[in-house]
């Protein structure tokens, strides 16, 4: 385990992982704050017991809740989760302890590390600038190369880097914190799923970790 951490730090320092879709500037997991846990487990969509710990969870689909407002992802769905226990209780937590079964599929979807979700994020509040197509008011080409009816549409504008970086940090801070944590603690879990929210008929969140095992039925 220690070797894999050292290797990952080495690859990140040289930007190697960026070629595989993982940003070299992704903050360490220790910087993840998590969404504040709600007042009680009963404030979530569903609950289940795992040993002495109560887990509350809510399926939010392709939405990515943050403290500054919701984001979205076409490639991933999110589950907001909260752990609750006795006063002073602590629990070792990892995103790898969770999987999600959608529509009764035999194979459950494994939870994904938050860094993998960043490239698929979008902000519903961001309005891209209007692109000048170079066409005349009559819709005809003004001559020269390009601008004709058969020309491909220009690529949509990309979000400026500072705005995108801020958006990614919002999502990262909302992810479920890992390691030994004082309870209550909350945050987001991410699962790769490209289907539409309207196609989801049933959802089960499966947990197997330090507290024990639990199955939380979020939709049926």
Secondary structure, 3 states (H helix, E strand, C coil): CHHHHHHHHHHHHCCHHHHHCCCCCCCCHHHCCCCCCCCCHHHCCEEEEECCEEEEEEEEECEECCCCCCEEECCEEEEEEEEECCCCCEEEECHHHEEEEECCCCCCEEEECHHHHHHHEECCCCCCCCCCCCCCCCCCCCCCCCCCCCCCCCCCCCCCHHHHHHHHHHHHHHECCCEEEECCEEEEEEEECCCCHHHCCCEEEEEEECCEEEEEEEEC
